[in-house]
Amino acid sequence: MNDAHLHMVFNHFPIIGLFFGIGILAFGIIKKQTILVNTAYVIFIFCMIMAKATMMTGEGAEEIVEELAISHDIIHEHEELAETFMKVLYGLGILSILGLVANLKKHSKAPIVSYVVLVLAIGSAVLSKSVGTSGGEIRHTEIRENTANTSSDIKNESKQEEGDDH
């Protein structure tokens, strides 16, 4: 497997993990279940690690897709969003580690940390949509905004050509 394959494998974990973690954390906060809150923290830490793995394979994936005549502007936009996303996930992961330690030590401020982590996780999830979409646009031209009507335009052109031949 090359870096492009690995990048495709790794990049889904942080995004999907965020949504599972948010659900588990919110439920844990509502039910006041420390075990669920800690589980969410571990998921967010895992998301941070997988995002780092994704970033480490990003340069290699970029080199491969640039050989396929993909616009560098699209790649650069994705790269910039991914770097911002990574910084937010570093913050989320570090805060999750602190929250986990606070819960294990039964610190009085542990519940406050869980609310801060929840807000940061929701912000991360919102940002993940932009990162994921921009990454998908690199190879899936059909989801790019400026090519939304391309398939219908092609169908109309082919129908016109068929009509001209008869």
C-alpha positions as CSV (number, residue, x, y, z in Angstrom):
1,M,0.0,0.0,0.0
2,N,1.3,3.5,-0.9
3,D,0.7,6.7,1.0
4,A,-2.5,7.5,-1.0
5,H,-4.0,4.2,0.1
6,L,-3.0,4.7,3.8
7,H,-4.3,8.3,3.7
8,M,-7.7,7.0,2.5
9,V,-7.7,4.4,5.2
10,F,-6.6,6.7,8.1
11,N,-8.7,9.8,7.2
12,H,-12.0,8.3,8.1
13,F,-11.2,7.4,11.7
14,P,-10.9,10.9,13.1
15,I,-14.1,12.1,11.4
16,I,-16.3,9.2,12.2
17,G,-14.7,8.8,15.7
18,L,-15.7,12.4,16.5
19,F,-19.3,11.7,16.0
20,F,-19.3,8.6,18.1
21,G,-17.3,10.4,20.8
22,I,-19.7,13.3,20.9
23,G,-22.7,11.0,21.3
24,I,-21.1,9.0,24.0
25,L,-19.8,12.1,25.8
26,A,-23.2,13.9,25.7
27,F,-24.9,10.8,27.0
28,G,-22.3,10.4,29.7
29,I,-22.7,14.0,30.8
30,I,-26.5,13.7,30.9
31,K,-26.5,10.4,32.8
32,K,-23.5,11.5,35.0
33,Q,-21.7,8.3,34.0
34,T,-17.9,8.8,34.4
35,I,-17.2,5.6,32.5
36,L,-19.0,6.9,29.4
37,V,-17.2,10.3,29.7
38,N,-13.9,8.5,29.9
39,T,-14.8,6.3,27.0
40,A,-15.4,9.4,24.9
41,Y,-12.1,10.9,26.0
42,V,-10.3,7.7,24.8
43,I,-12.1,8.0,21.5
44,F,-11.0,11.6,21.1
45,I,-7.4,10.7,21.9
46,F,-7.6,7.9,19.3
47,C,-9.0,10.5,16.8
48,M,-6.0,12.7,17.5
49,I,-3.6,9.8,16.9
50,M,-5.3,8.8,13.7
51,A,-5.4,12.4,12.5
52,K,-1.6,12.5,13.0
53,A,-1.3,9.3,10.9
54,T,-3.4,10.9,8.2
55,M,-1.3,14.0,8.2
56,M,1.9,11.9,8.0
57,T,0.6,10.2,4.8
58,G,-0.8,13.4,3.3
59,E,2.4,14.5,1.6
60,G,2.9,11.2,-0.1
61,A,-0.7,11.1,-1.2
62,E,-0.3,14.7,-2.6
63,E,2.7,13.6,-4.7
64,I,0.7,10.7,-6.2
65,V,-2.4,12.7,-7.1
66,E,-0.4,15.6,-8.5
67,E,0.8,13.1,-11.1
68,L,-2.8,12.5,-12.1
69,A,-3.2,16.1,-13.3
70,I,-5.2,17.2,-10.3
71,S,-5.3,20.9,-9.7
72,H,-2.8,22.0,-7.1
73,D,-5.3,24.6,-5.8
74,I,-7.8,21.9,-4.8
75,I,-5.0,20.0,-3.0
76,H,-3.7,23.1,-1.3
77,E,-7.2,24.1,0.0
78,H,-7.6,20.6,1.5
79,E,-4.1,20.7,3.0
80,E,-4.8,24.1,4.7
81,L,-8.1,22.9,6.1
82,A,-6.5,19.7,7.3
83,E,-3.7,21.6,9.1
84,T,-6.3,23.7,10.9
85,F,-8.3,20.5,11.7
86,M,-5.2,18.9,13.1
87,K,-4.5,21.8,15.4
88,V,-8.0,21.6,16.8
89,L,-7.7,17.8,17.2
90,Y,-4.4,18.3,19.1
91,G,-6.3,20.6,21.4
92,L,-9.2,18.1,21.8
93,G,-6.8,15.2,22.4
94,I,-4.7,17.0,25.0
95,L,-7.9,18.3,26.8
96,S,-9.3,14.8,26.7
97,I,-6.1,13.5,28.3
98,L,-6.5,16.2,31.0
99,G,-10.1,15.3,31.5
100,L,-9.3,11.6,31.7
101,V,-6.7,12.3,34.4
102,A,-9.1,14.6,36.2
103,N,-11.8,12.0,36.2
104,L,-9.4,9.3,37.4
105,K,-8.3,11.5,40.3
106,K,-11.9,12.5,41.0
107,H,-10.9,16.2,40.7
108,S,-13.7,18.7,41.5
109,K,-13.2,20.5,38.1
110,A,-13.6,17.3,36.0
111,P,-17.3,18.0,35.0
112,I,-16.3,21.4,33.7
113,V,-13.6,19.8,31.5
114,S,-16.2,17.5,30.0
115,Y,-18.4,20.4,28.9
116,V,-15.4,22.2,27.4
117,V,-14.4,19.0,25.6
118,L,-17.9,18.6,24.3
119,V,-17.9,22.1,22.8
120,L,-14.5,21.6,21.3
121,A,-15.5,18.2,19.9
122,I,-18.6,19.7,18.3
123,G,-16.5,22.5,16.7
124,S,-14.1,19.8,15.5
125,A,-16.9,17.9,13.9
126,V,-18.1,21.0,12.1
127,L,-14.6,21.6,10.8
128,S,-14.3,17.9,9.8
129,K,-17.1,18.3,7.3
130,S,-15.0,20.9,5.4
131,V,-11.9,18.8,5.6
132,G,-13.6,15.7,4.4
133,T,-15.5,17.4,1.6
134,S,-12.4,19.2,0.3
135,G,-10.5,15.9,0.4
136,G,-13.3,14.1,-1.5
137,E,-13.3,16.8,-4.1
138,I,-9.8,16.0,-5.1
139,R,-10.8,12.8,-6.8
140,H,-14.6,13.0,-7.0
141,T,-15.2,15.9,-9.4
142,E,-18.9,15.3,-9.2
143,I,-19.1,16.8,-5.7
144,R,-17.3,20.0,-6.5
145,E,-19.6,23.0,-6.4
146,N,-18.5,24.4,-9.7
147,T,-19.3,21.2,-11.6
148,A,-22.7,20.5,-10.1
149,N,-24.4,20.6,-13.5
150,T,-21.7,18.8,-15.5
151,S,-23.5,15.4,-15.7
152,S,-26.8,17.0,-16.9
153,D,-24.9,19.2,-19.4
154,I,-23.2,16.1,-20.8
155,K,-26.5,14.2,-21.1
156,N,-28.0,17.2,-22.9
157,E,-25.1,17.5,-25.3
158,S,-25.2,13.8,-26.2
159,K,-29.0,14.0,-26.8
160,Q,-28.4,17.0,-29.1
161,E,-25.7,15.0,-31.0
162,E,-28.0,12.0,-31.4
163,G,-30.7,14.3,-32.8
164,D,-28.2,15.8,-35.3
165,D,-27.2,12.4,-36.7
166,H,-30.8,11.4,-37.7
